[in-house]
Amino acid sequence: MPESKPTQKCKQCGTCCRKSSPSFHKEDKPLIDKGIIPSKHLFTIRKGEPAYDNVKDGENVKGMLVPVTTDIIKIKGKGTSWTCFFLDEKDNSCSIYQNRPVECRVLKCWNTREIEQIYAKNRLSREDLLSQVNGLWSLVTEHQDKCSYEKLKRLADTAQKDINGVAGKSILEMIRYDVHLRKIVVEKGGLDSGMIEFLFGRPLPKTIHGFGLGVANNLTSLHLLDAQQQLF
């Protein structure tokens, strides 16, 4: 008997939505501008941040921790999982299906060609969304400058050789600033705490692991991590 061909249509199993959430492209800007997808349900992987990239980009398959080349804005997961916030797990349905981002529209688990073609193109940035918001955008750019991942990498490379030296102290100051700013804009500025990881990306005490470093809970000292500890 001839082999049966795999069904080339979505089985609505929810696997794609449980593994990760979509990244936003410029075509998706109206979804956020109009509040269809509120910014409190988003987070930003900032330019230069080490992140796992398992999508084929051109001829290269990236399955390792690499610095991202642009802001990547994504939908938050549920709790500590990667399951997309908008997945209804009871019946594997999407609660924003009619207004889903472009990556969701082109993704076909049986043929990833379309998503590979758009994946790294026309990514939506925080500047696209916030540059006209007086005051708020200046806070974001100030944080980006003081907590630049390019700067952090240079310091981390040096700190690996002398964890208690000038570079290590500079990293601690950067982390303290990051933590303080997040706290102050909520307590004094009245911002929704849910928006913080969209505005300023993931907290440095967590992402510092990607540079082979860890920080004490009281933010007083750095320590080196082994390869297993760096997985996050």
PLY file of the C-alpha trace (Angstrom):
ply
format ascii 1.0
element vertex 232
property float x
property float y
property float z
element edge 231
property int vertex1
property int vertex2
end_header
0.00 0.00 0.00
1.28 3.52 -0.74
2.35 5.56 2.25
-0.21 8.09 3.37
0.83 11.72 3.07
0.93 13.79 6.24
-2.07 16.07 6.66
-1.00 19.59 5.75
-3.29 21.55 7.99
-3.38 22.69 11.60
-4.62 19.99 13.97
-5.13 22.56 16.73
-2.95 20.58 19.12
-1.55 23.73 20.76
2.06 22.56 20.57
3.35 25.66 18.75
1.66 27.97 21.25
3.06 26.04 24.20
6.64 26.09 22.97
6.83 29.85 22.51
4.96 33.00 21.59
5.21 35.09 18.42
7.62 37.97 17.88
6.11 41.18 16.55
6.76 42.81 13.18
5.95 46.31 11.96
2.73 45.00 10.39
1.56 44.16 13.93
1.90 47.71 15.29
-1.87 48.48 15.09
-2.61 45.49 17.37
-0.64 47.18 20.15
-1.53 50.78 19.32
-5.24 49.97 19.51
-4.88 47.97 22.73
-6.02 44.73 21.12
-2.86 43.21 22.58
-2.09 45.29 25.70
1.56 46.13 26.36
1.27 44.61 29.85
1.17 41.21 28.10
4.42 41.87 26.23
8.12 41.64 27.01
11.19 42.80 25.15
14.36 40.90 24.40
16.68 43.88 24.04
19.28 44.32 21.32
22.46 42.47 22.29
20.77 40.25 24.87
21.79 36.57 24.70
18.79 34.46 23.71
18.11 31.04 22.27
17.25 31.23 18.59
15.92 28.02 17.09
14.46 29.47 13.89
16.36 28.95 10.67
17.66 32.29 9.38
18.68 31.98 5.75
21.01 29.00 5.53
22.00 29.10 9.21
20.18 27.20 11.92
20.72 28.86 15.27
20.21 26.52 18.18
22.43 28.23 20.68
22.60 31.26 22.93
23.39 34.24 20.68
23.06 38.04 21.05
19.96 39.27 19.22
20.55 41.96 16.61
17.42 44.04 17.25
14.73 44.48 19.87
12.43 41.46 19.80
9.00 42.13 21.28
7.09 39.00 22.27
3.92 37.95 24.07
4.52 36.84 27.65
4.07 33.25 28.69
1.76 31.98 31.39
3.42 31.98 34.79
6.92 30.61 34.40
6.12 28.65 31.23
6.60 29.67 27.58
2.92 28.96 26.78
1.49 31.98 24.97
-0.68 34.08 27.26
-3.54 34.04 24.76
-3.78 30.27 24.38
-6.94 28.81 25.91
-5.56 25.50 27.11
-8.98 23.92 27.59
-9.58 23.55 23.86
-6.25 24.81 22.42
-7.94 27.85 20.92
-6.50 31.35 20.50
-8.39 34.10 22.28
-7.11 36.71 19.77
-7.32 34.51 16.68
-8.95 37.14 14.46
-6.27 39.65 15.50
-3.27 37.35 15.80
0.22 38.62 14.87
1.69 37.98 11.44
4.01 35.19 12.67
0.98 33.25 13.86
-0.73 33.80 10.52
2.12 32.40 8.44
3.30 29.61 10.77
2.67 26.11 9.46
4.25 23.38 11.56
4.47 21.10 8.52
6.27 23.73 6.39
8.23 26.50 8.13
9.40 28.22 4.95
7.12 31.26 5.29
8.03 32.04 8.88
11.72 31.55 8.09
11.41 34.17 5.35
9.87 36.86 7.58
11.39 35.90 10.93
14.25 38.43 11.12
12.71 41.09 8.87
10.80 44.26 9.80
10.82 43.53 13.50
8.79 45.91 15.60
10.84 47.88 18.12
10.08 49.83 21.27
11.04 52.98 19.36
8.27 52.27 16.83
5.77 52.17 19.67
7.06 54.69 22.21
9.15 57.39 20.52
6.21 59.83 20.51
5.42 59.32 24.20
7.12 62.24 25.92
8.96 61.39 29.12
8.48 57.65 28.85
10.66 57.24 25.77
13.48 59.24 27.37
13.40 56.83 30.33
13.62 53.87 27.99
16.54 55.33 26.02
18.37 56.31 29.19
18.00 52.75 30.51
19.11 51.32 27.17
22.24 53.48 27.24
23.18 52.74 30.85
22.29 49.04 30.64
23.47 48.35 27.10
24.18 44.66 26.50
27.13 45.62 24.30
28.64 47.47 27.27
27.71 44.64 29.62
29.46 42.09 27.41
32.69 44.09 27.38
32.61 44.39 31.16
31.67 40.72 31.60
34.62 39.57 29.47
36.96 41.48 31.78
35.12 40.44 34.96
35.59 36.78 34.04
39.32 37.33 34.66
38.94 39.42 37.84
35.47 39.08 39.34
36.16 41.62 42.10
37.84 44.21 39.89
36.65 47.48 38.38
34.60 45.71 35.68
32.75 43.62 38.25
31.93 46.72 40.29
30.68 48.50 37.16
28.38 45.56 36.39
26.97 45.67 39.92
26.25 49.40 39.54
24.51 48.70 36.24
22.37 45.99 37.84
21.47 48.19 40.82
20.37 50.96 38.46
18.24 48.49 36.47
16.55 47.17 39.62
16.01 50.65 41.11
14.53 52.13 37.94
11.98 49.32 37.63
10.93 49.83 41.22
10.74 53.62 41.13
8.64 53.91 37.94
6.00 51.69 39.53
6.06 53.12 43.06
6.58 56.80 42.17
5.54 56.96 38.54
2.39 54.90 38.84
3.17 52.66 35.88
1.48 49.27 35.66
4.06 46.74 36.88
3.00 44.47 34.02
4.53 46.91 31.52
8.03 46.90 33.01
9.47 43.99 31.02
8.09 45.51 27.82
9.66 48.91 28.55
13.01 47.81 29.96
13.35 44.19 28.91
14.06 41.31 31.24
15.77 42.15 34.57
19.57 42.15 34.46
19.88 39.89 37.54
18.31 37.17 35.36
19.93 37.87 31.99
23.43 38.25 33.46
23.49 34.43 33.44
23.95 34.59 29.69
27.38 36.14 30.28
28.53 33.42 32.65
27.90 35.54 35.75
25.51 35.46 38.68
24.64 38.13 41.21
23.89 37.83 44.92
20.29 38.45 45.99
21.36 41.57 47.88
23.19 42.87 44.77
26.50 43.15 46.64
28.65 40.66 44.75
29.09 38.78 41.47
30.12 35.17 41.01
31.09 32.99 38.08
28.72 30.30 36.85
29.56 26.93 35.42
28.11 25.86 32.05
25.09 24.11 33.59
24.16 27.15 35.72
24.21 29.39 32.66
21.17 27.63 31.16
18.06 29.74 31.70
0 1
1 2
2 3
3 4
4 5
5 6
6 7
7 8
8 9
9 10
10 11
11 12
12 13
13 14
14 15
15 16
16 17
17 18
18 19
19 20
20 21
21 22
22 23
23 24
24 25
25 26
26 27
27 28
28 29
29 30
30 31
31 32
32 33
33 34
34 35
35 36
36 37
37 38
38 39
39 40
40 41
41 42
42 43
43 44
44 45
45 46
46 47
47 48
48 49
49 50
50 51
51 52
52 53
53 54
54 55
55 56
56 57
57 58
58 59
59 60
60 61
61 62
62 63
63 64
64 65
65 66
66 67
67 68
68 69
69 70
70 71
71 72
72 73
73 74
74 75
75 76
76 77
77 78
78 79
79 80
80 81
81 82
82 83
83 84
84 85
85 86
86 87
87 88
88 89
89 90
90 91
91 92
92 93
93 94
94 95
95 96
96 97
97 98
98 99
99 100
100 101
101 102
102 103
103 104
104 105
105 106
106 107
107 108
108 109
109 110
110 111
111 112
112 113
113 114
114 115
115 116
116 117
117 118
118 119
119 120
120 121
121 122
122 123
123 124
124 125
125 126
126 127
127 128
128 129
129 130
130 131
131 132
132 133
133 134
134 135
135 136
136 137
137 138
138 139
139 140
140 141
141 142
142 143
143 144
144 145
145 146
146 147
147 148
148 149
149 150
150 151
151 152
152 153
153 154
154 155
155 156
156 157
157 158
158 159
159 160
160 161
161 162
162 163
163 164
164 165
165 166
166 167
167 168
168 169
169 170
170 171
171 172
172 173
173 174
174 175
175 176
176 177
177 178
178 179
179 180
180 181
181 182
182 183
183 184
184 185
185 186
186 187
187 188
188 189
189 190
190 191
191 192
192 193
193 194
194 195
195 196
196 197
197 198
198 199
199 200
200 201
201 202
202 203
203 204
204 205
205 206
206 207
207 208
208 209
209 210
210 211
211 212
212 213
213 214
214 215
215 216
216 217
217 218
218 219
219 220
220 221
221 222
222 223
223 224
224 225
225 226
226 227
227 228
228 229
229 230
230 231
